């Protein structure tokens, strides 16, 4: 038989691969043996011990953070929101240890289940509480039909966004040291310097131009007060103010959570109180979604740091939390976090049922595309554009491999950014050679003849 090197027959005999030192081979065999060998006491392998250690450490960290933010310590969140917003973490801690793969079908089913669970939770409690607060405001004739009380409540609610008060000498020394310190204003009641009547006129659209009697174009002023009003109607602003002035009231609304499932109060009479935060949690407004993008960004950074954190300075921490290697748990964490953010994004944008939201989504996508292409107002230009777009999408999908190759976006384009430090080190790279052996039958027959 003749040996043909990987470089071809014309380049001669291929060089043999460099032999690994005996010490390196011994270390590799020892490491592999330790990974598969079970301990005499625990009966678990090193990999299983690492999983258990990571689970215990993560449980301790989640419980510690929840305890610090609970009403028992800082009071930053109540128990309902604390458990609800931390659900991706404890759901992962409950489901992750039993998963051995990242099957797409299982992840999709799990994400859909989390979405329905989060939707039911939000729709059954905070959303119902907002409706209850609104009904209570409309029923309160001393507030709803009294413009003076409404303006006073809105003025107090405005103080939760910014305050008009005296500036302390310390603040002057930090922000503008050369400016004198005049007497400021610290009056929560309406006066010439602190009044919301003009803002309410702009929100209602009652601002009239005295020259021609037409409504004024107050776009710039609306932008200024948008952080306070949210660009919403006066009724929504009045509801927020009403909840603000009545948050410490002895009597607040109570709702029946299971009523959304058709279970009547005479069947299950369990009620839950509606605190002040439940009036604002599902407030439908077009903006204010930065918190959800921030949560996703922080989770992505935490995922990346946990995957890459295996440096010498934090080796103990990495050993404790199981960092420095890919973990299947993160797939299940994202399958719980993204549905939660999606539910809160929908509920804070439109206050509707799930069926109505799906109908609006279908109409805004498929229905809009149909109207653009084949609708009553569709033109020949629209049809040509639709054909070009569909043709481009088909061509991009058919030649996706060539396009990815020409642009250098192969399947391993992002993998180097996700590798750990040990995997990128030189000692983790191995040189290997492939040799092809071919038996020359004709040569043996000629020699035998």
N, C-alpha and C positions, 0 to 999 in steps of 0.2 A: 504494500500500500504506500501511496505517496501523500505527503502532508502539504496542504495548500493553506497559506496564511490568509488573514483577513484582508490584507492589502493587495492581494492578487499574486499570481504566479510570476509576473514579470518583475516584481519587486524583490523576489527572493524569499528566503525563509523568514518567517515572522519571528520577532524576538520574543522569548518567553516572558511572561508577566513577572514583575518583581516579587520575590518571595516575601511573605509577611514574616516579620521577626518572630522567633518562638515565644517571646514574652507577650507579644500582642495576641498571638493565637491562644495562649494560655488564659489571658485575661478575657478574651471573647468567650471561650468555652466556660470559664468560671461564671461569667455574667449570665450566659444562657442557662447554665445549670441552676443558678440561684433564682432565675425568673420562673422556672418550671417546678422547682423543688418546693414542697409544702412544708411549712413549719411543724415541729413536733407538738406544739401546744395549740396553736390556732387552727392548724389544718388548712391554711390558705397559702397561696403562692404570693410572691412579692407583688405582682400586679394586683391581685385581689386585696392585699393589705393596703396598697396605695389607694385603691378605690374607697375602701372603708375609711381610711384616714382622711381622705378628701371630703367624704360625706359628713363625717363628724365635725370637721373644721368648718365647712360651709354652713352646717346647721347652727353651729355656735355663733358664727358671724352674723347670720340672718337674724337669729333670736336676739343678739346683742343690739343690733341696729334698731330692730323693732321695739325693744325695751327702752332704748334711749329716746325714741320718737314718740313713745306712748304717753297717754295722759298721766301715768304714774311718775314720769321724770320731767320731760320738757313740755308735754302737752302740744307738740307740734301737729299731731294728727289724732283724731279719735280712733277708737278700736275698729270701727267698720272700715274706714278708708285705709287704715294701716294694714289690715288683713287683705283688703281688696287690691290695693296697689302693690303689695308684696306677693300677690298670688303667683306671678311667674316664677319666683324663687322657690317658694315652698311646694308648688306643683312639680317643679323640676326635681326637687329633693325627694318627692314621693314617687315620681314616675321614672326618673333617670336610672336608678340602680337596677331596674328590671329590664332595661333595654340593652340589647347586644348589637344592634345595627341601626342604620338610619334609613330605613325603607321609606320611599316617598309616599306610598299609599298610607302607611301608618302615621307619618308626620302630618299628612293632609287631613286624615280623619281626626287626629288628635287636635290639630289647629281648629278645625270646624267645631269640634266639641267644646273647646275653650271659648271660641267666639260665641256660641249659643249660650253657654253658661254666663259669660260676662254680660251679654245682651240682656238676658233675663234678670240678672242681678241689678243692673243699672235701670232697666225699664220698670222693675217691680218696686224699687225703693226710691232712689234719688229723683227719677223722672216723675213718679207719682207725687212725691213731696213737693216738687215745684208746681205741679198742677194744683195741689192742695193749698199752697201759699197763694197762688193766683186767685183761687176761688174765695179764700179768706179775705183777700184785699178787696175784691169786687163786692163782697158782702158787707164790708165795713164802710157804711155810708158816711161816717164821720171823717174818713180819710179819702175815699174814692171820689166823692162829690165836693170835697173841700179843697180848693186850689191853694189856699194858704198852708194847710197842713201838708199837702203834697209837695209844695215848693220847699217847706222847711225840712221835710224828710229827705228830699233830694239833695238839699244843701248839706245835711249831715252825712249823707252817703258820699258826697263829693270829698269830704275830709278823709275818706279811706284811700283816695288816690293822691291828693296833695293837700297840704295844710298851709294856710296863710297865717303866719305867726312871726313874732319878733326873732331876729337873728341874734344869737349869743355872741359875745366878744370872741370866744374861742373859735366859732365858725368864721367870723370875719378874719381872724388871724390866719386861718387855714386857706380860705378860698379867695378873699380879696383884702389883703392886709392894708392897702392904702386908702380904702374907702371908709368914711366915718360910719358910726353906728347910730342911726336914727332910731326913734321909737317905732316899733313895729306894730302889727295888728294881730291880735289873738282873740277874735270874736267869732263864735260859732253861729251867730244870728245874722240875718240879712242887714246890710248897711250899704253905704255908698261904695265901699271897697270890696265887698264880698256879697255878691248877689247872683242868682242863677236865672233870673227872669229872662234876660237876653238869650242865654243858652237854651232855655226851654222854647223860646220863640223859634230859634234856628232849628231845633230838633223837630218841632211841630210843622215847620215850614210856613210860619205866620209872619216872617220878616218881610215887610213890604217896602219897596222903593218909594219915597215920598214924591218923586218927580213924575213918574208915569203910573204909579199904583200897582206895578207888577211885582211878583215875588223876587226878592234879592237872590243873587247867585252867591251863596256863602260857602263855596267849596273849600276855600282855604281855612275859614273859621271852623268848618266841620272837621277838617283834619286836625286842628288844634285840640278840639274837645272830644275827638274820637277815642282817645285813651280812656276817657271817663265814661262817655256814653256808649262806646262800642259801635257807633254808627247805627244804632238800633232805633226803634220807635219809642215814643214817650211812654207807652204803657209798660214796655219791658224795663225801662229805666225807673219808672214809678214802682214796679214790683220789687226791683232790687233795693230801692230805698225803703220800701215798706218792710221787707225782711230785715233790713239793717236796724230800723228803729224798734222792731218787735222781737229781736233775737233774744233778749233777756226777759221776755214776757212769761208770766206763769202759765198761760194757756197757749199752746202751739198746736198745729195740725198733727194728727196721727193717721196713718194710712194702713190699709190691709194689703200686704205684699202679694198674697196669692190671688188677689182679685184679677190680676192680668191673665191668669190661667182659667178664669171662669168660675173660680171657687168663691162662693158668696160668703159674706160675713157670718151668716147664721150657720154655716158649715164649719168654718175655721175663724174664730173671732180674735185671733192674735193680731195685734197692731204694733207698729213701730213709730216712735216719735220722729218728727221732722225738724232737726236743728237748723241753725242759720245756714250752714254750709250746703245743706241739701237743696236750698233754694237757688244756689248759684252754680252747683256742680254741673248741671245739664243745661245751662243757659245757652240757647242757640244764638251764635253770633258768627259773622263771616271770618273774623280774625281771632287771634289769641291761641294759635296752634303751635307756638314755639316750644312749649313745654314738652309736647310729644316728640318733636324732632330732637330736642335735647336729651330726652330719655333714651331714644334709640341710639343717638351718638355716644352717650356715656356707656350704654350696654356694649356697643361695638368696641369701644376702647378697652373696656374691662375684659371682653373676650380676647382681644388681641394681646393684652398684657398677660393674661393668664396663660396664653399659649406660648408666649415668648419668654416669660420670666423664668430664667434658669441661670442667672449670672452668679458669680461668686459672692457678691455682697448680700444677696438675699437667698442664699441656698437653703437656709433653715426654713424660711417662709415658703419657698417653692416646694420643699419636701413636705411641709405640713398641709398645704392646700392642693397638692398634686399638680402643680404648674409645670410648664416646660415641655408639654407634650399634648397632642390633640386629644380631646375628650368628646365622647358622644353626647355627654350631658348638654353641651351647648346647643346642639341641634334641637333638643326638646325645650330648652329655655327660650330660644327664638320662636318656636312654635307656640309658646304661651304668651310671650311678650307682644308680638306683632298683632295677634287678634285683640288683645286688651287695648292697645293704642288705636287700633282701627275702630273699635266700639266707641271709645271716648271721642275720637275724632268725628265720627258720624253724629253722636248724640249732642256734641257741642256745636254742630253746624246746622242740623235740622231736627226739630222735635217731632218726629214721626214714628209710626210703626215700622217694623222690619219689612213687611210686605210693600209698604209705600216707598221705602227707601230703595228696595230692589226694582220696583217699577220705574222710579225716577232714574235710576242708574241705567236701566235698559233703554228708556226713552232718550236719555242724553247721549247714548253711544250708538246702539243699533238703530234706534228710531231716527236719530239725527243723520246717520250715514244713509239710511234709506231715503229720507226726505231730500238730502243733498243730491243723491244720484237719480232716484226715480220718483221723487215727490212732485206735487203739483207745480211748485215754483222752480223745479230743476230745469236747467238750460243745457244746451249742447256742450258748452264749455265745462259745466259740472260733470257731465258724463265722460268727457275726454280726460279730465283730471282724475276721475275715479278709476278709469281703465289704466292710466299711466301708473297710479299708485299701486294698484293690485299687481300689475306686471312687474313693477320694481320690487315689490315684496317677494313675489315668486322667484325672480331671478336671484335676489339676495339669498333666499333660502336654498336654492339649487346649487349655487356656486359659493356657499358659505365656507367650505373647506379651502378653496383657492383664495378667497378674499382674506381669510384668517391667516393663511400662509404668507401672502404678499405683504400684509401689514405687520407680520411678526406676532400676531395674536394667536399663537397655538394654544393647545390645551394646558400647557404648563407655564403660561405667561405670568400668572399671579402666584404660582407656587413658591418661587424664591422669597416673596415677601411674607409668606406665612410659615417658613421653616424656622425651627428653633436655632439657637446659637450652636448647639452641639452638632446639629445636622448640617450647618454651614461650615463647620470647622474642617480643616484640611485632613485631620485624622479620621474623620468620618467618611471620607471619599476613598473608594477602592478602585483599583485598576484591574480590569479583567479582559481576557482575550478569548475569542471564539475561534476554534479551529475546525475545519471540515475535512473529514477523512473519506477518501474514495478508493474503492478496490478496483484495480485495473484488471478486469477479467481477461481481456484480449492479450495482455502482456504475459500473464501466467500460462495461457494456452499456447502462445508462441514459444515460450521457454520450454514447456513440456514436450512440444513437438520436436 
